[in-house]
Amino acid sequence: EAGVAQSPRYKIIEKRQSVAFWCNPISGHATLYWYQQILGQGPKLLIQFQNNGVVDDSQLPKDRFSAERLKGVDSTLKIQPAKLEDSAVYLCASSLDGQAQETQYFGPGTRLLVL
Amino acid sequence: AQSVTQLGSHVSVSEGALVLLRCNYSSSVPPYLFWYVQYPNQGLQLLLKYTTGATLVKGINGFEAEFKKSETSFHLTKPSAHMSDAAEYFCAVNRGAQKLVFGQGTRLTINP
């Protein structure tokens, strides 16, 4: 079974530029998550989708971050404009149906460096 | 709000020694509890989880954890450390409709 795919793996940009990350979840998983992991910290949820609807985006900085999940499968996370403090690893995860006891399966992440 | 505290950001043990990584949570209702492992430049992988039933949970790679409600703890153990266990370990909790909340992580180093 294929895991969660993410691209690119690494990205270096200058502040005020824009960047986009892509995620393809495990086939059949209805729930998709985007996490931000700052160096030395645990992952923090940015947004959660159930199929193509948003369940929780309370910690997404909506003035600069946006995300969409077209047709309830792939998802993109965009930052525009980027700030220095956005340097982090962005992890995508998926689970079968979003229940609290379910295992979330993580992709390898995209490491973003903002200069 | 639920939170997770991992005691010790860095733990170092000798190969073959006992591994003990500590995790305490704050929640008025017993949550679902998880341990994830992260190897360098990789995503997180589930080691084990507690949902209901037996409080001693066995996971992959010889790890286990015990849910102790009275102590609000979910410590991770392994009887004998192996060099391949060197990684970052995260404890996480989820309760009901709330999101998965991770601890700060503990970096485990294995000395030969």
Interface residues (C-beta under 8 A of the other chain):
Chain A: V4 G40 Q41 G42 P43 K44 L45 Q48 D56 L91 A93 A100 Q101 T103 Q104 Y105 F106 G107 P108 G109 R111
Chain B: V4 S9 P31 Y32 F34 Y36 N41 Q42 G43 L44 Q45 L46 K49 T51 F90 A92 N94 R95 G96 A97 Q98 K99 L100 F102 G103 Q104 G105
